[in-house]
Amino acid sequence: MAAEPSVFAQRPRFALVSDLDWTMVDHADATHEKLLRFNRCWMTEFAPDSLLVFSTGRSPPLFHDLAGEVPLLTPDILVCSVGTEILINGQPDAEWEEYLNQGWDRAAALAVAAQLPDLVLQRDSEQRPHKISFKLSVADPEAVLSKLRSGLAATGLDCNVIFSGGVDVDILPSRASKGKALSFLLKQLEAGAGLPEAGVMVCGDSGNDVELFAVPGVHGCVVANAHKELRDWADANMHDRIYVATEDGPGGIYEALHHFSFPNPAKADTVHRRQAVVSSVRYLEDWCNAAVPNDAAECSRQMEVLDGDFEYVQPTGAILSRRELLDWLTAQGYGSKALSPSSSHAAGGSGAGGGSSAGGAAAVAEQAAAPASPAEAGGASGSGRARMWIDRWSEKELAPGVWLVRYMELHQPFAEGEHTATQRSGRWASAVLRQQVGNSYRIAYIHETYVPQESARA
């Protein structure tokens, strides 16, 4: 198949398959606190030996737009257009496309739908080779859907009609849906290195997610803000592997992961290694947003994750010691404009770039204005927050207890009502971690390089 061997080369420990809009992404959460909590959990407890799969109704172009606006992790597999497109490492799966072509007559299906004036075609980007999408806004949608299904059948077309979100109608080949795409991927895993050891959990909020939950053997999370069509299905098909969350969106996913006890890695040192990076980035985000007390002693204690001989090589080539970094953090970094949406350096690129790590924050601040007030650090309007997260983790043991890790550091300000995709910045970081007594880790070295803005998204 078209998949790169890396995705299927080893048996994954776990697989999470999630819808995006209003499931992994809560559009009402302006600063994406719940999504970033999930990100930290995934990076610490699951990556890189588990599979993250996004299964969305969005086309690839609209997924790309969303990935620039919100702090999504990079998925191992992307299923787009309600299961009609599978992309692995960014490349379409040719075997899936060939399978869907069999018996599919797009023009004939479109001609049937054209006879129903209540069906309004969606934008061009959502019309895909194996998907025809409409909006349906009527008091009795089921009457229109019934006519559509009967019209397709009368013409001899074997199609799948999906109604979701109370307004969206998709006509697909009968072989296509989110659930059928997942079943296809699980068969590929089973034929290769094996199915996920701990299992598969699917997450959704609307009718086009129903077939994900119907895949045999999976666990399911119905987020608290789910639409009626999914809630009704869950009520009628409830079993001990389906969990109805009490939190919306990504908060519900985080809740379900712990309900099913999936964060249970085989090796404790794996978690501690990633925790060394993830927890320090979280604290530095809070420090630079003035979201924790301005306590120099506590900041120094938090930075004990850095080895005594720690060195940070900035993208500019300048080198900071642990002492120099701490001096900047305690003297200038608290509430720094390095993480303010209004900072002229937030956009990154080949210039200053945003501060998405201890070193990154210092590097930006060297070229930024004087420290901002805590309100300014929160967002352009004082109601937002500058965010820092890591993505695309990989690791290799160099010697017993000494690890080389590589990840992308990302920074973006978020505030209600603001579009900040152009202010995202990213850096590739290579770091050396040393194991300590008790399985904890310290960071001995970080070397960062700038990432073009277009590459700093999922």
N, C-alpha and C positions, 0 to 999 in steps of 0.2 A: 504494500500500500504506500501512499505518499508520505506517511509519517516518517519523521527522522527517527533513527533508532533510539536516540536518547530518551524519548518519551516512554517507549515500551521495552527498553533494554533490561530493566530490573523490575521485580514485583513491587508495586507501591504498598506502603503500609496502610494507606487510607485514601479515599477519594471523596472530595466534596464537589457536588454539582449544584450550582446556584443560578437562579434567575437574577437579573440585574435590577431593573427599575422597580423600586419600592420593595425589593427583597434584599439584595446585597447593598443597594444604594437607597437610602432614605432621603428623598429630595427635600423633606421638611427639616432635616438636620443640617443647618447652614454651615457649621464648622466640621461636620463629619466625625464627631466624637465616637459614635458607635462603630462606624466603619473602621476607623483607626484602631479601636480596641480589638476588633476582629483581626486586623492586619497584624498587630503585635502578637496576638495569640497564634495566628497561623505561622508567622516567621519563627516564633520561639518553639512551639510545640509540634509543628508538622513539617515545615520545609526543611530540607529539600527531598525527603523520601516519601512524600504524599503527593497526590495529584489534585490540582485546583482547576476545576472546569467551570467556565461561565456558559450558561445556556440561555440565550436571550432572543426575544422577538426582533431586536434591532438588526439591521443590516450591518455588514462590516464598516461602512463609512460612518454610520451613526454610533456604532460602538467606539470607533476612533475618536469621535467628538466627545463622547461621555468620558472616555479615559483621560482626556486632557483637562476636564473640568473637575473631576473628583479623584481622590487618592486610591484608585483601584490597584491591587497587585496585578502583576502580569500572569495571566492564566497559562497553564500547561497546554490546555486545549480550549478552543473557543468554538462554541456551537451557535451559529447566528441564524436569523431569519426563520424562527420557530422550527429549528431542527433541519432546515433544508441545506445548510452550509456547515461543514466541519473544517476548521482550520487548525492545523497542528504546527507549532513553531511558526505561525503566520502563513503557512502554505495550505491551499485547498486540498482536501483529500479526494483524489481522482476516483478512487474506488467507490466512494459514497455518491459522487456525482453520476457516475455511470449507472449505479443501482437505481437512482431516482429517475433517470431518463426513460427507463423501461415503462411504457404504457402512459407516459405523461404527454398531454396535448394542451399546452398553455393557451393557445389561441382559441381553441374550442371552449375551454373553461371560462375564459374572459368573455366570450360571446354570450354564454348563458347568463353570466352575472350582469351583463349590460342591459338585460331585459328587466332588471329590477332597479328602478330609479332611486330607491332609498339607499342603495349601496353607492357610496362616494369613494372613488379611488384615492388612496393616500399618495403622498409625494413620490416623485420618481425614484428617489434613493431606496424606497421601501418596496419597489417592484423588482423582484429578483427572478432569476431563471426558473426557479421551482416554487415561487410564492407570488400570489396575487393578493394585495392587501387593500382593504376598504375601511371606511368609517361608517357606522350604522347608528344613527341617533333617532330612534323612534320609540313610542310608548310600548309597543309589543314586538321586540326584536325576534322572538321565537317564530312568529308568523312569517317574517321575511326569510329567516334561516331555513325554515321548512320548505318554502318555495324554492330556495336556492339548491338545497340538497336534492329535492325531487327533480328539478330541472337538469341538474348534472347527471343524475341517474338515468333519466329518460333519454339523454343524449348518448348514453353508454360510457360516460366518463367515470372512472373510479378515483374519486377525490376525497380528501380529508378537509372538512370545513370546521374551523376552530373559531369560537367566539370567546373573547377575553376582555377584561377590564371594563365591561359594560358597553363598549363602543367599537372594539376592534374585531374585524372579521378577516380571516386568512383562508384562502383556498390553496391547498397543497396537494402534491401527489399522495395517493393513499399510503405509500410506503414511508412518508415523511411525517415527523412530529418530533418534539423534544424527546419524548420517551423512546421512540424508535431509533433516534440518533444515539441515545445513551446505550440502548441495547446493542447497537452495532459496535460501539466503542468497547463495551464490556466483552463482547465476543473476540475482539482483537486482542484485548489484554489476556483473556483466557487462553487463546491460541499461542500467546507469546510467553512472557515471564510469569503470568498468573494473575488472577483477580486480586484486588486489594485485600490484604490480610485481615484488617480490622473491619472492613466493610465499606459501604457507600452510603452517604447521606445526601439526599436531594432537598432543595429549599425553593419555595415559591410563594406567590401571592395571588395568582389569577388562573383563569380557565386554561390558558395555554400551557400551564405547568402540571395539569392533572395527570397526563400520561407519564411524567417523570415519577410520580408517586406510585403508579401502577406497575412499574418495572419490578419483576419478582426479586425479593430478597433485600431491597433497599430500605434504609431508614429515611424518614421524611420529617421536615420541619415546615409547618404552616405558620408563617409569621403572623403576628397579632393583627396587622393591618390588612390581612388577606381579603380579597373580594368574595362576594357571596357564592359564586360558582365553585370556587375551590373549597370554601368552608362547607358547603352542602355536600360536596363529594367526600370530604374528610369525615363528616358526620355519618354518612352512609357506609363508609368503608373503614371505620376506625379500628386500629389494632395496636399492639404494644410497640410497634416500630414507627408509629406516627405520633409526632409531638406537636401540639398546638401551643405556640409560644405566647408569653405574656408581654413581650417587647416587640416593637415594630422593627421591620427591616433587619439590618445586620445585628442589632441587639438581640433579636430573636434567634438568629443563627448561632451567635455566641452562646446563648442560653441553651439551645438544643445540643450543641457539641458537648457541653458539660452534663446535660441531662442523660445523654447516652454514654457518658464517660469515655469519649473518644480521645481527649488529650491524655494519652497514657503511653508515652514513647518507650521503646525497648531499652534505650541506653540513656541514663541520667546525664552523662557528660555531654550528650548532644544538646540537650536543653540548656545546660549551664553555659555552653560555648556561645549559643545564639543570644542567651540572656545578657551576656556581657556587653554586647553591642546594642541590642534592642532597648534594654533598660536605661543605658546611658543616654541614648538618643532621646528617649521620652523625658528624662529629667532635664536635659539641656533645652528641649522645647519649652518646658515649663519655666525654666530659669530665664530664658531670653524673652518669654512672653510676660515676665513678672507675675507668674501664676503660682509661685511658691515664695515663702518669706525670703527677704534679702539677707541671708545668713551665710557669710563667707566660710565659716567653719563647716556648715552642713554641705556647702558646695564642694569644698575640699574633700569631705568624707565621701560624697557621691563619686568623685573623680578618682577614688582609690582603685577603680577598675583599670586605671592606666598604670602600667609598670613604672617603677622609679626611673628607668632609663628610656622611657617612652619617647618616640620621635614622630612628629607629624610632618610629612612632606606635602606642602600645598601644591595645587596645580600650577602656581606661578614658579615653583622651584624653591621657594623659601622654606626653611625648616624651623619648627617650633619644638622646644622641649616641653616636658610636662609642667615644669615650673612656669615657663613663659605663657603657656596656655592658661594655667590657673590664675596667673596675674591679670591676664586680660579679662577672664570671666568675672573675677571678683571686683575688678576696678571699673570695667566698662560694659561687660556683657549683660548685666541685669536689665531687662527691658530694652535691649538694644534695637536700634533701627535696622540692624542686620536682618531681623526677621519681621520687619514691618511691611505691610502691603504697599505703603507709600514710598518705600525705599527705591531709589533709582537703580539699585543693583539687584533687585529681586528677580529680574527676568533671566539672569544667568547667561547661558551661551558661552562665548569665548571671552567675555569680560569677567567681572568680579564674581558673579554667580551667587546663589543663595546659600546660607549657612545651614547645612543639613546634618552636621555633626559638630562635636566640640571644636575640631580644627576648622571645619567649614564656617562656623559662626564667627570665629576669630578672623579668618581670612577676609570675610566680607566686611567686618567691622573696621578693619584697617583702612578701608577705602570709603567707609560710610561717614555720615555726619555724627554729631554728638548723640549720646544715648537718648532715646525717646522716652516719653512718659509711659507708665504702664498702660494707659488707655490707648496711646498710639501704637504700642506693641501689640495690642489685641487685634487691631484691624484698621482699615482705612476710615471706617466710621466709628471706631472705638468699640464695636459690638462683635467683631470677628476674632480670628486667631490665626497666627502663622503656624503652619504645621510642618513637621519633619517626620519622614518615615523611610524605611529601607525596603528594597525589593530585589529580586533575582539573585538570591543567595546560592553560593556554591562553596565547597570546602574541600581541602586535601590535607592529609597529615604528612608533614615534612619529616618529623622525627617523633619518637614517643613523647606525647604531651605537648607537641608544638604543631600548630595548625596554621595553614594559609587559608584565609577566607576572602571571598570576593563578593561584593554586593553593590547595588546602586543606591546612593543616598539622594533623597528627593526633598525639595522644599517648595511650599506653595502657601500663600496667604488665602484665607477664606473668610468671607463676611456675607451676611444675608443680602441678597439682591445684587451681588457683584459677580461678574464673570472674570475669573483670574487665570485662565489657561495660559495666557501669554506671560504670566509672572512666575510660572514654574521653572525651576532650575534643577539640574541633576549633575552628579559626579559619580564616576566609577571609583570605588575604593578597594584597595587591596590591603589587607591587615594581617598581622601575625599575632596569634593568641597563644599564650602559655598557660598550661594547666597548673593549678595550685593544689595544695593539700585540701582534700575534701571535695574534689571535682570542680571547684570554681575556676574561673579563667580571668586572666588579665590581658589587656591589650598592650603589646610591646611596640607596635609600629603601624602607622597608616600612611598610605601613599594614594593621593587622589588625582584624578584627571577629569577635565570638563567633558560633559556630554552635550551634544547638540540638542537644542530644545525639542526638536521633533522626535528625538529618541527617548526623551524623558517622560514617557507615558507607557501604559500597558500595551 
